Amino acid sequence: MRYSEQRLRRILALVRIALGAVYITYGYTKLFDTAYYEYIFVPRLSTWENMVAPWYGWAWQVIWAHTHRWELFFGTVEMFIGVALLLGLATRPACLVGMLYMFHRLSLTWYPDDQLFELYRFIELHIEQVGLGCVFLLLGFGHAGDIWGLGALYHRIRLRLRGSRARAAGYSYFDDEISAQQRDVTDTVDVEVPNSESQKSA
C-alpha cells in the first residue's frame, strides 16, 4: 500500500469517527431529552413552514401532523448514522442514509427565513447541509470503515470466502476488480522470461 493512500484512509477514518460521535449526540438528544421536543424541535419545525421547498411541502405537513413520532424517527436515524460511523460497520448504508437525510433537511429549509431573498443568504444557509452530504459521499466511496473500524473484519471474511486478495494489504483501493484478479494470477504463476543473450548464443 502506498504511504499516501494509507495516510488518506487514516484521515477518512478520523473524520468518520468524529462525525459518528456528533451524530450520536444529535440522536441521543432527540430520543431522550424531553425539553428538546418542546423548546427546539416544534418551534424550529413551525418556522420551516415558510421555508420548505415547493416540491417538499407535503412532507412538512406529514411531519407537522405527527411531530412527536417524527422526532423519534429522526433521532433513530441520527443514532443509526452515528453508531455505524463510529464503529465503522455498514459505513456505506449509513452514508447513503446520511445523504438522503441531508437532502431532507435541505428541502425543509430551502428558502431563507428573511423578508428579502438574497443569494449569499441562500448559500450560507445550505453550505453546511451540502458540505455534510459531500462528506458522507466521500466516506462511503472511500471505504472509511476499513481502518479503525469493523469494516476491516468484514473484508477479511469476504476475502476468505472469495479466495481473492483484491482487498488485501498491499493492493490499492483505486484498482478495479479485474486488475486485482490479474495481479492474483501473476503472483501465483511463475512466468519464465527467456534470456535474449542465451538465445543468440544458441
C-alpha positions as semicolon CSV with decimal commas, in nm:
position;residue;x (nm);y (nm);z (nm)
1;M;0,000;0,000;0,000
2;R;0,135;0,340;-0,089
3;Y;0,204;0,570;0,204
4;S;-0,009;0,849;0,059
5;E;-0,308;0,617;0,029
6;Q;-0,265;0,486;0,383
7;R;-0,249;0,839;0,518
8;L;-0,564;0,933;0,325
9;R;-0,754;0,634;0,465
10;R;-0,648;0,720;0,820
11;I;-0,771;1,076;0,774
12;L;-1,104;0,942;0,646
13;A;-1,123;0,716;0,949
14;L;-1,069;1,012;1,184
15;V;-1,339;1,211;1,005
16;R;-1,572;0,910;1,025
17;I;-1,521;0,865;1,399
18;A;-1,565;1,236;1,474
19;L;-1,880;1,263;1,262
20;G;-2,019;0,948;1,420
21;A;-1,973;1,092;1,769
22;V;-2,152;1,410;1,666
23;Y;-2,450;1,222;1,523
24;I;-2,475;1,001;1,831
25;T;-2,508;1,320;2,035
26;Y;-2,778;1,451;1,799
27;G;-2,971;1,125;1,810
28;Y;-2,943;1,091;2,187
29;T;-3,079;1,443;2,234
30;K;-3,383;1,379;2,015
31;L;-3,457;1,043;2,173
32;F;-3,403;1,111;2,544
33;D;-3,415;1,486;2,603
34;T;-3,779;1,582;2,660
35;A;-3,701;1,954;2,665
36;Y;-3,562;1,935;2,312
37;Y;-3,902;1,843;2,168
38;E;-4,087;2,129;2,334
39;Y;-3,834;2,410;2,311
40;I;-3,637;2,331;1,995
41;F;-3,796;2,074;1,764
42;V;-4,153;2,208;1,747
43;P;-4,060;2,580;1,729
44;R;-3,800;2,510;1,462
45;L;-4,042;2,298;1,262
46;S;-4,305;2,573;1,276
47;T;-4,061;2,825;1,125
48;W;-3,989;2,584;0,841
49;E;-4,346;2,621;0,714
50;N;-4,242;2,930;0,518
51;M;-3,903;2,788;0,424
52;V;-3,994;2,448;0,280
53;A;-3,934;2,392;-0,091
54;P;-4,242;2,379;-0,319
55;W;-4,183;2,013;-0,404
56;Y;-4,149;1,918;-0,035
57;G;-4,447;2,085;0,122
58;W;-4,631;1,755;0,156
59;A;-4,350;1,618;0,374
60;W;-4,369;1,913;0,610
61;Q;-4,745;1,860;0,650
62;V;-4,693;1,492;0,732
63;I;-4,427;1,575;0,990
64;W;-4,636;1,852;1,144
65;A;-4,932;1,618;1,185
66;H;-4,727;1,377;1,400
67;T;-4,439;1,579;1,540
68;H;-4,353;1,352;1,831
69;R;-4,334;1,038;1,618
70;W;-4,117;1,207;1,360
71;E;-3,884;1,345;1,624
72;L;-3,826;0,990;1,747
73;F;-3,779;0,872;1,389
74;F;-3,520;1,141;1,314
75;G;-3,344;1,064;1,641
76;T;-3,329;0,697;1,548
77;V;-3,190;0,781;1,203
78;E;-2,921;1,004;1,353
79;M;-2,835;0,740;1,612
80;F;-2,801;0,476;1,340
81;I;-2,572;0,701;1,137
82;G;-2,363;0,784;1,441
83;V;-2,320;0,428;1,568
84;A;-2,245;0,291;1,220
85;L;-1,981;0,558;1,152
86;L;-1,826;0,529;1,496
87;L;-1,790;0,151;1,471
88;G;-1,700;0,154;1,102
89;L;-1,970;-0,105;1,033
90;A;-2,223;-0,067;0,749
91;T;-2,048;0,255;0,653
92;R;-2,189;0,270;0,303
93;P;-2,555;0,224;0,404
94;A;-2,507;0,480;0,682
95;C;-2,356;0,729;0,437
96;L;-2,641;0,673;0,193
97;V;-2,892;0,739;0,471
98;G;-2,689;1,046;0,568
99;M;-2,703;1,188;0,215
100;L;-3,080;1,133;0,199
101;Y;-3,115;1,295;0,540
102;M;-2,920;1,598;0,423
103;F;-3,146;1,626;0,118
104;H;-3,443;1,616;0,356
105;R;-3,300;1,899;0,566
106;L;-3,210;2,094;0,254
107;S;-3,565;2,070;0,120
108;L;-3,725;2,167;0,452
109;T;-3,513;2,484;0,478
110;W;-3,494;2,568;0,110
111;Y;-3,580;2,938;0,136
112;P;-3,402;3,166;0,383
113;D;-3,613;3,288;0,672
114;D;-3,588;3,653;0,562
115;Q;-3,823;3,900;0,407
116;L;-3,567;3,987;0,142
117;F;-3,425;3,697;-0,051
118;E;-3,054;3,735;-0,121
119;L;-2,821;3,490;-0,290
120;Y;-2,548;3,499;-0,024
121;R;-2,804;3,422;0,247
122;F;-2,925;3,126;0,042
123;I;-2,573;2,987;0,006
124;E;-2,490;3,048;0,371
125;L;-2,799;2,857;0,478
126;H;-2,723;2,545;0,276
127;I;-2,345;2,525;0,278
128;E;-2,346;2,310;0,592
129;Q;-2,602;2,067;0,450
130;V;-2,432;2,037;0,111
131;G;-2,093;2,004;0,279
132;L;-2,210;1,723;0,505
133;G;-2,365;1,549;0,204
134;C;-2,027;1,561;0,029
135;V;-1,855;1,426;0,342
136;F;-2,098;1,133;0,351
137;L;-2,030;1,069;-0,018
138;L;-1,654;1,072;0,040
139;L;-1,672;0,841;0,340
140;G;-1,896;0,597;0,156
141;F;-1,678;0,565;-0,152
142;G;-1,351;0,590;0,041
143;H;-1,401;0,271;0,247
144;A;-1,367;0,476;0,563
145;G;-1,472;0,186;0,784
146;D;-1,176;-0,036;0,693
147;I;-0,929;0,138;0,924
148;W;-1,004;0,157;1,298
149;G;-1,342;0,003;1,232
150;L;-1,527;-0,326;1,198
151;G;-1,529;-0,292;0,821
152;A;-1,182;-0,449;0,811
153;L;-1,322;-0,763;0,973
154;Y;-1,594;-0,778;0,710
155;H;-1,339;-0,759;0,427
156;R;-1,124;-1,032;0,585
157;I;-1,424;-1,264;0,595
158;R;-1,511;-1,178;0,236
159;L;-1,155;-1,247;0,126
160;R;-1,163;-1,592;0,281
161;L;-1,495;-1,673;0,118
162;R;-1,395;-1,545;-0,226
163;G;-1,033;-1,654;-0,214
164;S;-0,919;-1,327;-0,365
165;R;-0,665;-1,074;-0,247
166;A;-0,836;-0,779;-0,413
167;R;-0,872;-0,605;-0,076
168;A;-0,565;-0,743;0,095
169;A;-0,288;-0,523;0,227
170;G;-0,061;-0,402;-0,048
171;Y;-0,338;-0,369;-0,305
172;S;-0,474;-0,031;-0,392
173;Y;-0,839;0,057;-0,341
174;F;-0,824;0,253;-0,662
175;D;-0,764;-0,063;-0,866
176;D;-1,064;-0,234;-1,017
177;E;-1,154;-0,596;-0,958
178;I;-1,019;-0,708;-1,298
179;S;-0,676;-0,563;-1,228
180;A;-0,674;-0,723;-0,883
181;Q;-0,766;-1,063;-1,026
182;Q;-0,497;-1,035;-1,293
183;R;-0,246;-0,947;-1,023
184;D;-0,353;-1,254;-0,827
185;V;-0,283;-1,472;-1,128
186;T;0,060;-1,321;-1,191
187;D;0,152;-1,365;-0,826
188;T;0,061;-1,733;-0,817
189;V;0,201;-1,836;-1,154
190;D;0,575;-1,802;-1,218
191;V;0,637;-1,693;-1,574
192;E;0,988;-1,762;-1,707
193;V;1,125;-1,482;-1,919
194;P;1,376;-1,613;-2,176
195;N;1,719;-1,460;-2,177
196;S;1,793;-1,287;-2,505
197;E;2,171;-1,347;-2,481
198;S;2,128;-1,723;-2,431
199;Q;1,904;-1,734;-2,738
200;K;2,167;-1,559;-2,950
201;S;2,444;-1,797;-2,839
202;A;2,221;-2,095;-2,921
